[in-house]
Amino acid sequence: MSNHASLFKSWVPEWLVKVGIGMVLLPLLALFGLFTSNVSATAGYYGIEPIDVQYSTIVYYAALASWYSLEQRFFNNLPAKQYFIINVILLMITCYVSYFTHSSFVFFLTRFLQGIFTGGINSICLTLIFRKLSTERSREIGYSIFYGMLVCSSPLVMLLASLIIEYSDYQSLYQALIFMILPGSVLLMCMMKDVRLAKKFPLYQLDWSSFVYYILILCLFGYILIYGQRNYWLESMYIWACLGAILLLLPLFIFRQLSLKRPFINLAVFKYSNFRIGAALLIPFYICRGSLNITSNYFDVVLGMDPIHVSELMLANMVGVIISVFISSRLILMKKPMRMIWLSGFAFLLLFHGWMYFLFATQADASTFILPLIVQGLGAGTLMTPIILFTVSSVPAAIGASASMAGILFRFIGFTMSMAMITSFRLFSKSTHQEDFRNQITSLSPVALERLKGYELAMESHGIAKDQAVKIANSLLSKAVDKQMMLRYAMDYYSIICWVIVGVMLLISLYPYLSQTVLNVKSRQPAPY
C-alpha cells in the first residue's frame, strides 16, 4: 500500500496535502446541489420548467450511482495523477460548454457527464485521504468529516449561488465553478507523483451492458416519480412506457448479474438482513432530510425573505450537523448501541418537524427558526454516518464494493422519493386547499369583503386612485390566499413526516437483531457520493 512519501513529492508537507484535497472536494460537493438551490433561475436560463431542473439532478445522481463499478476499473488501469487530470479537464469542459449553451438537451447531457467525472475525482481524493488513515479512530473521523461535508454542502451551496446570482448573472455560476475547481486541482497535480494507487487491471470485459441497463432503470424510475403527478400517473402513455421499459430491463439486469463471474453489482449483499435494514433506513432518512426544502420555501414564499437571507438563516442547520457528526463518531468509537444512536437521530428529526408544525405562520421573526434548524442538523448529522457504516459493515469485506454501490442506490431512491413526494404533495395539496378556499372566499364572504376593503383603504391612503386600488387589493388578496395554501401544505406534509418518523422509531425499537453487526472501518473507504 502506498504511503504519503510515495504518493506525493518529498517537499510536500502534510498540511498542504489536506488543504489541496479539501480545495478539490468542496466545489465538487457544491456541483450536486448548485442548480436545485436556484430552480427558477436555471429554468429561466435554459427555457425549461422547474420540474425539469429537478429531473436534471436525478440524472446527475443516477450517473454517479451507476458509474461507480466501472469507475473502479478505470481508476485501477491508470496512474492516479493521469486519471485525476483527465477527469478534471473533462469536468471543466462540461462546465465551459454549459456556460455558453442555452440548449436544454445539452444541459441534461452535461449534467450526466458531470456526474461521471465528479465521481472519478471524488474517488481519487477519498483514496488519497483514506490511504493515510490507518487506525480505526482516524478512519472513523474521516468518515464523519466526509459525510458531514456532504450534508453541510446544501446551505453553503445555497448561499454561494444566491450571492452570485444576486450580484451577477446566471452564467457566472459556471465561471465560479471553474475558478473554484481550478486552484485546488492545479495544487494537487503539482504535489502528486505519477504513481499507481492499485495494481494495474486491464480494461477488458468491461460490463457496459449492465451499466446501460442500470442507468436506464434509474433514469426511468426517476422520471416516473418526478413527472408522474403532473402527467396524472397511469393516464399518461409516457408513464406506461417507462413502467414497461423498467419491467423489461430489470429482469435482464438481474439475470445478467447472476450469470456473470464478475458481476456489475454482487446481489449477494441482499442476503444479509442487517444490510437490508441499513439500506432501507436510508430511504426514510433522505425523505426526512429532503423536507427541509419546504422550510426554505416557506421562508421565501410566506415570510418574503430574499434568497441571500434565506441562505444565511439555513446556515444554522450546518451548525447542528457539525456538532452531531463529531458526537456520533465519538459514540461509534465508544461502541455504543446502534439502536440508541438511530433513535436519538430520528428523535431530533421528529422534534424539528413537530416544532416547525407549530411555528408555521404568516408572520414570524427569522430568529425564531434558528434553534429548530440546529435541531434538524443534529438529527441529520447523527444519522448519516452511523447508518452508512452499519450498512457496509453488514457484509463480508470481499463484497464491500457491491455493498457501497447498493448503498448509493438506496440513497438515490430516498433522494428521488423525497423530491417526488414534495412535488406530488404540493400539487395535490394545492388543488385540495384551493377548492376549500374557493368555497369559503367569495364576493359575499364577510371575511373576504373586510380584507378587500382594508387593502383598498390602505392603497387609497397612499394616494392611489380607487380603480387601481381595487385591482391591487384583489391581487393582494390572491397573494394572501397563496400564502395560506403554502402554510396548509407545509403543515400537512410535516405532520405526515412526523408519523413516518414515529413508525420508523417503533420499528427500530422492536427489531431484535441490530446488535449483531460490529462496525468495521479498517478495510473500507466511503463511497465517493
C-alpha positions in Angstrom: 0.0 0.0 0.0 1.3 3.4 -0.9 2.2 5.8 1.9 2.5 9.6 1.9 6.1 9.6 0.7 5.4 7.5 -2.4 2.1 9.4 -3.3 3.4 12.9 -3.0 6.6 14.7 -3.8 9.2 15.0 -1.0 8.8 18.7 -0.5 5.1 18.5 0.2 4.1 18.9 3.9 1.2 17.0 5.4 -1.0 20.1 6.0 -0.7 21.1 2.3 -2.0 17.8 1.2 -5.1 18.2 3.3 -5.6 21.7 2.0 -5.3 20.6 -1.6 -7.7 17.7 -1.2 -10.2 19.9 0.6 -10.0 22.6 -2.1 -10.9 19.9 -4.7 -13.7 18.2 -2.8 -15.6 21.3 -1.7 -16.5 22.6 -5.2 -17.4 19.1 -6.3 -19.9 18.8 -3.4 -21.3 22.2 -4.5 -21.9 20.9 -8.0 -24.5 18.5 -6.8 -27.0 21.0 -5.4 -26.0 24.1 -7.3 -28.9 24.1 -9.7 -31.6 22.7 -7.4 -31.0 25.6 -5.0 -31.8 28.0 -7.8 -34.5 26.2 -9.7 -36.2 29.3 -11.1 -33.0 30.9 -12.4 -31.9 27.6 -14.0 -35.3 27.0 -15.6 -35.4 30.6 -17.0 -31.9 30.4 -18.4 -32.5 27.1 -20.3 -36.1 27.7 -21.2 -37.4 24.7 -19.3 -39.8 24.1 -16.4 -38.8 23.9 -12.8 -39.7 20.2 -12.7 -37.1 19.6 -15.5 -34.4 21.2 -13.3 -35.3 18.7 -10.6 -35.1 15.9 -13.0 -31.6 17.1 -14.2 -30.5 16.5 -10.6 -31.9 12.9 -10.8 -29.9 12.4 -14.0 -26.7 13.7 -12.3 -27.2 11.4 -9.2 -28.1 8.4 -11.5 -24.8 8.9 -13.3 -22.9 9.0 -10.0 -24.7 5.9 -8.8 -24.3 3.8 -11.9 -20.7 4.7 -12.8 -19.2 3.5 -9.5 -18.5 0.0 -10.6 -16.9 0.9 -14.0 -15.1 3.8 -12.4 -13.1 1.5 -10.2 -11.8 -0.4 -13.4 -10.6 2.9 -15.0 -9.1 4.0 -11.7 -7.1 0.8 -11.4 -5.9 1.0 -15.0 -4.2 4.4 -14.9 -1.8 6.2 -12.7 -3.6 8.3 -10.2 -2.3 11.6 -11.4 -3.2 10.9 -15.0 -6.6 9.7 -14.1 -7.1 12.8 -11.9 -6.0 15.2 -14.7 -8.3 13.5 -17.3 -11.4 13.8 -15.0 -10.6 17.4 -14.1 -10.2 18.5 -17.7 -13.3 16.7 -18.8 -15.4 18.2 -15.9 -14.2 21.7 -16.7 -15.1 21.2 -20.4 -18.6 20.3 -19.4 -18.8 23.5 -17.3 -17.4 25.5 -20.2 -20.0 24.1 -22.6 -22.8 24.8 -20.1 -21.6 28.4 -19.8 -22.3 29.1 -23.5 -25.3 26.9 -24.3 -28.9 27.6 -23.8 -30.0 24.2 -25.1 -32.0 22.0 -22.6 -30.7 18.8 -24.3 -27.0 19.9 -23.8 -27.9 20.9 -20.2 -29.1 17.4 -19.4 -26.2 15.8 -21.3 -23.6 17.9 -19.4 -25.3 17.1 -16.1 -25.0 13.4 -16.9 -21.3 13.7 -17.8 -20.6 15.9 -14.8 -21.9 13.1 -12.6 -19.5 10.7 -14.1 -16.4 13.0 -14.0 -17.2 14.2 -10.4 -17.4 10.6 -9.3 -13.9 9.9 -10.7 -12.3 12.9 -9.0 -14.1 12.2 -5.7 -12.8 8.6 -5.8 -9.2 9.7 -6.2 -9.5 12.3 -3.4 -11.0 9.9 -0.9 -8.5 7.2 -1.8 -5.7 9.7 -1.1 -7.3 10.6 2.3 -8.0 7.0 3.5 -4.7 5.7 2.4 -3.3 8.0 5.1 -5.7 6.9 7.8 -4.6 3.6 9.3 -6.2 3.4 12.7 -9.9 2.8 13.4 -10.2 6.1 15.2 -8.7 8.2 12.3 -10.8 6.4 9.7 -14.0 6.8 11.7 -13.2 10.6 12.0 -12.5 10.6 8.2 -15.9 9.0 7.5 -17.7 11.5 9.8 -15.9 14.5 8.2 -16.7 13.4 4.6 -20.3 12.6 5.2 -20.6 15.7 7.3 -19.3 17.7 4.4 -22.0 16.1 2.2 -24.8 17.2 4.5 -23.3 20.7 5.1 -22.8 21.4 1.4 -26.5 22.3 0.9 -26.7 25.5 2.9 -23.2 26.6 1.7 -24.2 26.0 -1.9 -27.5 27.9 -1.5 -25.6 30.9 0.0 -22.9 30.9 -2.7 -25.4 30.6 -5.6 -27.7 33.3 -4.1 -24.8 35.7 -3.8 -23.5 35.1 -7.4 -27.0 35.4 -9.0 -27.8 38.5 -6.9 -24.7 40.4 -7.8 -24.0 39.0 -11.3 -25.9 36.7 -13.7 -26.7 33.0 -14.0 -23.8 32.3 -16.3 -21.4 33.4 -13.6 -22.3 30.2 -11.7 -20.3 28.2 -14.2 -17.4 30.7 -14.1 -17.4 30.4 -10.3 -17.3 26.6 -10.5 -14.4 26.6 -12.9 -12.5 29.1 -10.7 -13.3 27.1 -7.6 -12.2 23.7 -9.1 -9.0 25.0 -10.8 -6.8 26.2 -7.9 -7.1 23.0 -5.8 -6.7 20.8 -8.9 -3.6 22.5 -10.0 -2.2 22.4 -6.5 -2.9 18.7 -6.1 -1.4 17.9 -9.6 1.8 19.7 -8.6 2.1 17.7 -5.4 1.3 14.2 -6.7 3.8 11.8 -8.1 2.9 9.8 -11.2 2.3 6.5 -9.4 -0.4 3.9 -9.2 -2.6 3.5 -6.2 -3.5 0.0 -7.1 -2.3 -2.9 -9.2 -2.9 -2.3 -12.9 -6.0 -4.1 -14.1 -6.5 -4.3 -17.9 -9.6 -2.7 -19.4 -11.1 -5.8 -20.9 -14.5 -7.4 -20.3 -16.0 -4.0 -19.1 -19.6 -4.6 -18.4 -21.1 -1.8 -20.5 -24.3 -3.7 -20.9 -25.0 -3.8 -17.2 -24.1 -0.1 -17.0 -26.6 0.8 -19.7 -29.3 -1.3 -18.1 -28.6 0.2 -14.7 -28.5 3.8 -15.8 -31.7 3.4 -17.8 -33.6 1.8 -14.9 -32.5 4.6 -12.6 -33.4 7.4 -15.0 -36.8 5.8 -15.9 -37.5 5.3 -12.2 -36.7 9.0 -11.5 -38.9 10.1 -14.5 -41.9 8.2 -13.2 -41.6 9.7 -9.7 -40.8 13.3 -10.7 -43.3 13.6 -13.7 -45.9 11.1 -12.5 -48.2 13.6 -10.6 -48.0 16.2 -13.4 -48.9 13.6 -16.1 -51.7 12.1 -13.9 -49.7 8.9 -13.4 -51.2 5.9 -15.3 -53.3 8.2 -17.5 -50.1 9.1 -19.4 -48.6 7.0 -22.1 -45.1 8.2 -21.1 -45.5 6.8 -17.6 -46.8 3.5 -19.1 -43.8 3.4 -21.5 -41.4 4.0 -18.6 -43.0 1.3 -16.5 -42.9 -1.2 -19.4 -39.2 -0.4 -20.0 -38.4 -1.0 -16.3 -40.3 -4.3 -16.2 -38.3 -5.4 -19.3 -34.8 -4.1 -18.2 -34.9 -5.1 -14.5 -35.2 -8.9 -15.1 -32.5 -8.7 -17.8 -30.2 -6.8 -15.4 -30.8 -9.2 -12.5 -30.3 -12.3 -14.7 -27.1 -10.8 -16.1 -25.7 -10.2 -12.6 -26.5 -13.8 -11.5 -24.8 -15.3 -14.6 -21.6 -13.2 -14.6 -18.4 -14.4 -12.9 -17.6 -10.7 -12.0 -21.0 -9.0 -11.8 -21.5 -5.3 -12.1 -23.0 -5.5 -8.6 -23.0 -8.6 -6.5 -26.6 -9.3 -5.5 -25.4 -11.5 -2.6 -25.3 -8.3 -0.5 -29.1 -8.5 -0.2 -28.9 -11.9 1.6 -27.7 -10.2 4.7 -30.6 -9.0 6.9 -28.7 -6.1 8.6 -27.6 -4.8 5.2 -31.3 -4.7 4.1 -32.2 -2.9 7.4 -29.4 -0.3 6.9 -30.2 0.2 3.3 -33.9 0.5 3.9 -33.3 3.1 6.7 -31.5 5.4 4.2 -34.9 5.9 2.4 -36.8 7.5 5.3 -33.7 9.4 6.3 -33.4 11.0 2.9 -37.1 11.7 2.9 -36.9 13.4 6.3 -33.8 15.3 5.2 -35.4 16.5 2.0 -38.4 18.0 3.8 -36.0 20.8 4.8 -36.6 22.3 1.4 -40.2 23.1 2.4 -38.9 25.2 5.3 -36.7 27.2 2.9 -39.7 27.6 0.5 -41.7 28.8 3.5 -39.1 31.5 4.3 -39.3 32.6 0.6 -43.0 32.4 -0.2 -44.7 33.2 3.1 -42.2 35.3 5.0 -41.0 37.1 1.8 -37.3 36.7 2.6 -34.8 37.2 -0.2 -32.6 34.2 -1.3 -29.5 35.6 0.5 -31.2 35.9 3.8 -32.8 32.5 3.5 -29.4 31.0 2.8 -27.9 32.8 5.8 -30.6 31.5 8.0 -30.1 28.0 6.7 -26.5 28.1 7.9 -27.9 27.4 11.4 -28.6 23.9 10.1 -24.9 23.4 9.3 -24.0 24.2 12.9 -26.2 21.3 14.1 -24.6 19.0 11.5 -21.0 19.9 12.6 -21.8 19.3 16.3 -23.6 16.0 15.7 -21.1 14.3 13.3 -18.4 14.6 15.9 -20.7 13.3 18.7 -21.9 10.4 16.6 -18.4 9.4 15.6 -17.4 9.5 19.3 -20.4 7.3 20.1 -19.4 4.8 17.4 -15.8 4.7 18.7 -17.2 4.0 22.2 -19.2 1.1 20.8 -22.5 2.5 21.9 -25.6 0.6 20.7 -26.6 1.5 17.2 -30.2 1.4 18.3 -29.6 4.2 20.7 -27.8 6.4 18.1 -30.5 5.9 15.5 -33.3 6.6 17.9 -31.6 9.8 19.0 -31.1 10.9 15.5 -34.8 10.3 14.5 -35.9 11.9 17.7 -34.1 15.1 16.7 -35.9 15.0 13.3 -39.2 14.3 15.0 -38.7 17.3 17.3 -37.8 19.5 14.3 -40.9 18.6 12.3 -43.2 18.9 15.2 -41.7 22.2 16.3 -42.0 23.6 12.8 -45.6 22.5 12.5 -46.5 24.9 15.3 -44.1 27.7 14.2 -45.6 27.9 10.6 -47.4 31.3 10.5 -47.9 34.1 8.0 -45.7 36.4 10.1 -42.7 35.4 12.2 -39.3 36.6 13.3 -36.4 34.9 11.5 -34.5 34.3 14.7 -37.4 32.0 15.9 -36.3 29.3 13.4 -32.6 29.2 14.3 -32.9 26.7 17.1 -35.2 24.3 15.1 -32.8 24.4 12.2 -29.9 23.4 14.5 -32.1 20.6 15.8 -32.7 19.3 12.3 -28.9 19.4 11.7 -28.3 17.4 14.9 -30.7 14.7 13.5 -29.2 14.6 10.1 -25.6 14.5 11.3 -26.4 11.9 14.0 -27.9 9.5 11.4 -25.8 9.9 8.2 -22.5 8.2 9.1 -23.9 5.5 11.5 -26.5 4.3 9.0 -23.9 4.1 6.2 -21.3 2.4 8.3 -23.8 -0.1 9.7 -24.9 -0.9 6.1 -21.5 -1.6 4.6 -20.3 -3.4 7.8 -23.1 -5.9 7.5 -21.5 -7.8 4.6 -18.1 -9.5 4.2 -15.2 -7.3 3.0 -15.0 -9.3 -0.2 -18.2 -7.8 -1.4 -17.8 -4.5 0.3 -17.7 -2.6 -3.1 -21.1 -4.0 -4.1 -22.4 -3.0 -0.7 -21.2 0.5 -1.2 -22.8 0.6 -4.7 -26.1 -0.8 -3.4 -26.0 1.8 -0.6 -25.7 4.5 -3.2 -28.7 3.0 -4.9 -30.8 3.3 -1.8 -29.6 6.9 -1.2 -30.6 7.6 -4.8 -34.1 6.1 -4.2 -34.5 8.1 -0.9 -33.4 11.3 -2.5 -35.7 10.8 -5.6 -38.7 9.8 -3.4 -38.2 12.8 -1.2 -38.2 15.1 -4.3 -41.2 13.3 -5.8 -43.2 13.3 -2.6 -42.7 17.1 -2.1 -43.7 17.8 -5.8 -46.7 15.5 -5.8 -48.0 16.5 -2.4 -47.6 20.2 -3.4 -49.8 19.7 -6.4 -52.3 17.6 -4.5 -52.4 20.0 -1.6 -52.8 23.0 -3.8 -55.8 21.5 -5.6 -57.4 20.4 -2.4 -56.9 23.6 -0.4 -57.7 25.8 -3.4 -61.1 24.3 -3.6 -61.7 24.8 0.1 -60.6 28.5 -0.1 -62.8 28.9 -3.2 -65.8 27.7 -1.3 -65.0 30.0 1.7 -63.8 33.1 0.0 -66.5 34.5 -2.3 -67.7 38.0 -3.1 -70.3 37.5 -0.5 -67.9 36.4 2.2 -67.7 38.9 5.1 -64.1 38.0 5.8 -63.1 38.4 2.1 -65.0 41.7 1.9 -63.4 43.0 5.0 -59.9 42.1 3.9 -60.5 43.6 0.4 -61.9 46.8 2.0 -58.8 47.0 4.2 -56.5 46.6 1.2 -58.4 49.3 -0.8 -58.3 51.8 2.1 -54.6 51.2 2.6 -53.9 51.8 -1.1 -56.1 54.9 -1.3 -54.3 56.3 1.8 -51.1 56.2 -0.3 -52.7 58.3 -3.0 -53.6 55.5 -5.4 -56.8 56.0 -7.5 -59.8 54.0 -6.5 -60.0 51.8 -9.6 -56.3 51.0 -9.3 -56.7 50.4 -5.6 -59.4 47.8 -6.3 -57.1 45.9 -8.7 -54.2 46.0 -6.2 -56.5 44.8 -3.4 -57.6 41.8 -5.4 -54.0 41.0 -6.2 -53.0 41.2 -2.5 -56.0 39.0 -1.5 -54.8 36.4 -4.1 -51.3 36.5 -2.6 -52.7 36.1 0.9 -54.6 33.1 -0.3 -51.5 31.6 -1.8 -49.6 32.1 1.5 -52.4 30.3 3.3 -52.3 27.4 0.9 -48.5 27.2 1.3 -48.9 27.1 5.1 -51.5 24.4 4.9 -49.3 22.4 2.5 -46.3 22.7 4.7 -48.2 21.8 7.9 -49.9 18.8 6.3 -46.6 17.5 4.9 -44.7 17.9 8.2 -47.5 16.2 10.1 -47.2 13.2 7.7 -43.4 13.1 8.1 -43.9 13.1 11.9 -46.0 10.0 11.7 -43.4 8.4 9.3 -40.6 9.1 11.9 -42.7 7.6 14.7 -43.2 4.5 12.6 -39.5 4.2 11.9 -38.6 4.7 15.5 -41.1 1.9 16.6 -39.6 -0.5 14.1 -36.0 0.3 15.3 -37.1 -0.2 18.9 -38.8 -3.5 18.2 -36.3 -5.1 15.8 -34.3 -7.6 17.8 -31.1 -8.2 15.7 -29.4 -4.8 15.4 -26.7 -5.6 17.9 -25.3 -8.4 15.8 -23.3 -6.2 13.4 -19.9 -4.9 14.5 -18.9 -1.8 12.7 -15.6 -2.2 10.8 -14.0 0.7 9.0 -10.4 -0.6 8.8 -10.7 -2.2 5.4 -13.2 0.1 3.8 -13.4 3.6 2.4 -16.6 5.5 1.9 -18.4 5.5 -1.4 -17.5 8.9 -3.0 -21.0 10.1 -3.4 
